[in-house]
Amino acid sequence: MARKYYCDYCEKRIQNDVNNIKKHNEGLPHLKARAEYYEKFKAPEQIVAEARTKTKCRSLKDGKECIFGALCRFCHYTPQQLRHLQQLADTPKLNQAARSDRLHRRMRHVRKRLDKFCSKRFKKRQIDKEQTLPVSLQAIGCENDPNQAAWGCR
C-alpha cells in the first residue's frame, strides 16, 4: 500500500506523488489555508500597516463571507478592529521602556551583590607566589642576568 502525503495546512491526505503534491500546493484551498495559518503569527503593527493600504472588501460590505480569506486583496477588518490593533501595537513600546528600566535597575542590584560576594569570598591574599609554587613552575629569573647569552648566540 502506498504512503500518503499529509498536508498540515489543509489537514488532508493526498497520494504521495510529486505531481499531485505540486498541484495541491499550487491550488487555491492550500494557498488560502497556508495564508490563514501564517496570519495568526503576524504582529499587530504589520496587520495595521497592510490594512491601511487596502480598501474594504466588497463581499464584507454586502454581509457575505469573502471566498479568498487571507489571500484577498482587500481589507477584512472593521475600523473598531483596526483601532484595537493599533492600541495593541502602541502599548508594547510603553511596556518595553518600563521593562528596560526595571532590567537595568535589577542588573545594577545583581552586580553590587556579586561584587560584595566576591570581595568577601575571594579576598586577595598577600602571599608570595614564588614560595607557593613548586620549583618546576617558578619563573626563571634569568631575564636580567648579564651572563645569559642571547637566543641563538653561543
N, C-alpha and C positions, 0 to 999 in steps of 0.2 A: 504494500500500500504506500502511495507517495505521501511525502510530508507536505503539510500545508503551511503557507506563509501567513502569519498573523500581523495585521496592521493595528498598532496601538492607538492610532488616532481614530480610526473608523470602527475599531473593535470588530473586525471581520476577518474571517479566514478565507484565503484565496489559494488557488493552485500555485505551487512553488515553481513557477516558470518565469524566466527573465522577461519575456514579452508581456505576460499577464501582469506582473508586478509593475512594469514600466507604464502600462496602460492605466492601471489602478492609481498609481502615484500622480499621473497627469490628469486624472478625472476630477470634475468639479466637486463631488462629495468628499473626496480625500483632501483636496486643497482647502475646502471650507472647514472641515474638521481640524486640519492642521492649524489653520489661521485662528480658529476659535480656541484651540489649546494654548497657543502662544500668546493670545490676547490676555489670558489670565495673569501672565507674568510681566506685563508692561507696567512701567512706572506711571503714576498719575500725571507727571509733567509731560511725558511723551504722549499720553492719550489726549490731554488738553491741547497740546501743540498741533496734533494731527486733526482734531475736531475743529479747530479754528480755521483751517484751510479748506474744509469741506462744507458743502451746503447740506441742508437737511434732506433726508431720504424721502422720496415721493411716496413710497409704499407705507412708511410710518405716518405720513401726513393723512393718508386715507384710512388709517387704522388697521392696515394689514401688516403681516409679518414679512419682512424682506427675505426673498429666497436666496440672496447672496450672503447674508450673515456678515461675518467679519471681512469677507472679500469685497464688500460693497464699496463703491467709490464715494458714497455719500455718508453723512454723519447720522448715527443712530442714537445719539444722546440728547436728552431734553436739556433746556437751559438750567433747570434745577440740578440735574446730574452734573453738568459741567461746572457749575458754581461749587458744588460739593467736592468734585475732583480738584478744583483749583485751591480750595481750602486745604485739602489733604496735601497738595503739592507745596503749599506755603508753610505749613506747620512744621515739617521736619527740619527746615532751616533754623527755626527758633529753637527747637529741641536739640539740634546738633550743637548749637552755640552753647547752650546750657550744659550739655553733656561734656563738651570740650573743656569748659571751665572747671566742672567737677573733676574731670580726669586730671587736669593739671594740679589742682589742689591735692588730690589723692596721691599723685606721684611725688609731689614735694613732701608730703607726710611720710610716705614709704621711704623715700630717700633719707630723711632725717633719722627715722627709726633704724634703717640699715647702717648708717654711719655710726650711730650710737652703739648698736650691737657690735659692729666690727671693732670699734675703739675699745670696748670692754673685753671682748673675746680674744682679740688678737693684738695684745699690747706689744709694741716693739721692744724687743729685749736688746739691751746693750751688751751683748756677749761678743767677744772677739771670734769672728768666723773662722779664723785660721786655727784656733785651738779645737773647735768642734769638728772640723773636717778631718778625715783620715789623710795620711801623708800622700797617697796617690791622687787625691782630689784637691790638694792645696795648690794655690797658684805658685808658679815658678817665678822667683824674684830675680830673674836674670835680664830684665829689660834695661836696667840701668847699670849693669855690670860692665866695666870697661874691658875686662878680659874676654868678654863674649865676642866671638867673631861674627861678621855679617853673614847672612844666609848665602850659601854658595861659595864663600871665600874660605881658603884654608891658610 
